[in-house]
Amino acid sequence: MAQAQTIAPAQSPAAAPPPNWVASRHPLGWLIDRLLAVEPLRQLMFLQARRLIIRTAERRGIAWRARRQELQQQAEPLLALSTDPAVATPPYYRARFHAYDAGNLCWAAACEAEQATASMALRVWPSETLEPEQAQERLRQAIFAAIAPSLTGPVHRALDIGCSVGVGTLALKAWLDRREGTDVTVEGLDLSPQMLAVARVRDPEGRIRAWHHAAAEATGLPAADFDLITLQFVCHELPASATRAVLAEADRLLRPGGVVALVDQDPDSDVIRRLPAPIATLLKSTEPYLEDYFGLDLPAALEQAGFSDVRRVACDPRHRVLVATR
Ligand SMILES: C[S@@+](CC[C@H](N)C(=O)[O-])C[C@H]1O[C@@H](n2cnc3c(N)ncnc32)[C@H](O)[C@@H]1O
């Protein structure tokens, strides 16, 4: 298992500047950007990219298409149970994420999220021949190892915000149960009813206490109720103003001494900083708020939201965990 390496154990670690490619007009990137602006070309390029992603995943043992079908069949009947009609969906959330026209609000995104998460974990260690499950396990254990030093007391209740289809939520639950030696209450929360319906399919024994349909910035959950809140790979999908609102809500939901952990792309990572221009341009075109993510000083935003003892840990070659205490 990868050892989490603490880069800056000091309080208030300085924010890294965004990678050069974030605002870059590299000639090749510029050209791809122009091509992507032509709708039929964009569709063609994404179709090709999608085929490549699926082929690569299936070659690595991820049953992309079969699993998609299976999940959709089982999840569709759970949509009503996973939908709170009173939830207001913020306009930024309706953006075209990951090249799905309906973003996170469609069956394709929800029924391919597990496979995409498996592929993402494999990409972290490209030179190793890991099984998808091994890569996922390594990814999550490194995240939790980074969080552990900030947990000074027992964790009775944890909330995984932006839980998607529950891959990280279930891993968190297994890790906390082992750590505490008891059945810890873990809940998931997401704005996508389709993702939540798939999460329920993936949690047939009901190990997760609740799968909440809510906006992360206005959860409607009781104050000071959680010991730990995680946001795993969520912040890069948020405009900066939404991230600040989510941190304020996390501050409200945590008990004093509770811990928040944000895992996402590491602006200090060499792999991220050196992304080739075409890849960076394609990535930016599928992640509408990536520029906001890299432009925001997240450690400072955590402090402004009332958190202290901010730690930054590079948990793998691409990602970092920011952990802070309320
Ligand atoms: C990349 S996925 C997260 C993956 C998952 N946490 C994991 O570790 O595998 C981002 C998730 O955040 C959710 N999300 C984005 N903005 C949100 C918001 N404002 N409130 C709740 N969920 C949000 C999306 O619906 C999506 O499921």
The ligand as an SDF file (V2000), in Angstrom:
LIG
                    3D

 27 29  0  0  0  0  0  0  0  0999 V2000
  -16.3960   12.8230   -9.1540 C   0  0  0  0  0  0  0  0  0  0  0  0
  -17.8560   12.5120   -8.2990 S   0  0  0  0  0  0  0  0  0  0  0  0
  -17.3410   11.9930   -6.6800 C   0  0  0  0  0  0  0  0  0  0  0  0
  -16.8200   10.6400   -6.5820 C   0  0  0  0  0  0  0  0  0  0  0  0
  -16.9600    9.9440   -5.2660 C   0  0  0  0  0  0  0  0  0  0  0  0
  -17.0080   10.8450   -4.1250 N   0  0  0  0  0  0  0  0  0  0  0  0
  -15.8080    8.9730   -5.0940 C   0  0  0  0  0  0  0  0  0  0  0  0
  -14.9980    9.1720   -4.2000 O   0  0  0  0  0  0  0  0  0  0  0  0
  -15.7010    8.0250   -5.8670 O   0  0  0  0  0  0  0  0  0  0  0  0
  -18.4890   14.0780   -7.8370 C   0  0  0  0  0  0  0  0  0  0  0  0
  -19.8490   13.9550   -7.2140 C   0  0  0  0  0  0  0  0  0  0  0  0
  -20.1610   15.1780   -6.5700 O   0  0  0  0  0  0  0  0  0  0  0  0
  -21.5300   15.4050   -6.7310 C   0  0  0  0  0  0  0  0  0  0  0  0
  -21.7780   16.8340   -6.5520 N   0  0  0  0  0  0  0  0  0  0  0  0
  -21.2760   17.8670   -7.2780 C   0  0  0  0  0  0  0  0  0  0  0  0
  -21.7490   19.0380   -6.8120 N   0  0  0  0  0  0  0  0  0  0  0  0
  -22.5500   18.7380   -5.7680 C   0  0  0  0  0  0  0  0  0  0  0  0
  -23.3280   19.5240   -4.8720 C   0  0  0  0  0  0  0  0  0  0  0  0
  -23.3720   20.8360   -4.9510 N   0  0  0  0  0  0  0  0  0  0  0  0
  -24.0330   18.8860   -3.9140 N   0  0  0  0  0  0  0  0  0  0  0  0
  -24.0070   17.5210   -3.8170 C   0  0  0  0  0  0  0  0  0  0  0  0
  -23.3010   16.7490   -4.6450 N   0  0  0  0  0  0  0  0  0  0  0  0
  -22.5720   17.3420   -5.5980 C   0  0  0  0  0  0  0  0  0  0  0  0
  -21.8250   14.9310   -8.1410 C   0  0  0  0  0  0  0  0  0  0  0  0
  -23.1910   14.6400   -8.3120 O   0  0  0  0  0  0  0  0  0  0  0  0
  -20.9510   13.6970   -8.2400 C   0  0  0  0  0  0  0  0  0  0  0  0
  -21.6520   12.5400   -7.8870 O   0  0  0  0  0  0  0  0  0  0  0  0
  1  2  1  0
  2  3  1  0
  2 10  1  0
  3  4  1  0
  4  5  1  0
  5  6  1  0
  5  7  1  0
  7  8  2  0
  7  9  1  0
 10 11  1  0
 11 12  1  0
 11 26  1  0
 12 13  1  0
 13 14  1  0
 13 24  1  0
 14 15  1  0
 14 23  1  0
 15 16  2  0
 16 17  1  0
 17 18  1  0
 17 23  2  0
 18 19  1  0
 18 20  2  0
 20 21  1  0
 21 22  2  0
 22 23  1  0
 24 25  1  0
 24 26  1  0
 26 27  1  0
M  CHG  2   2   1   9  -1
M  END
$$$$
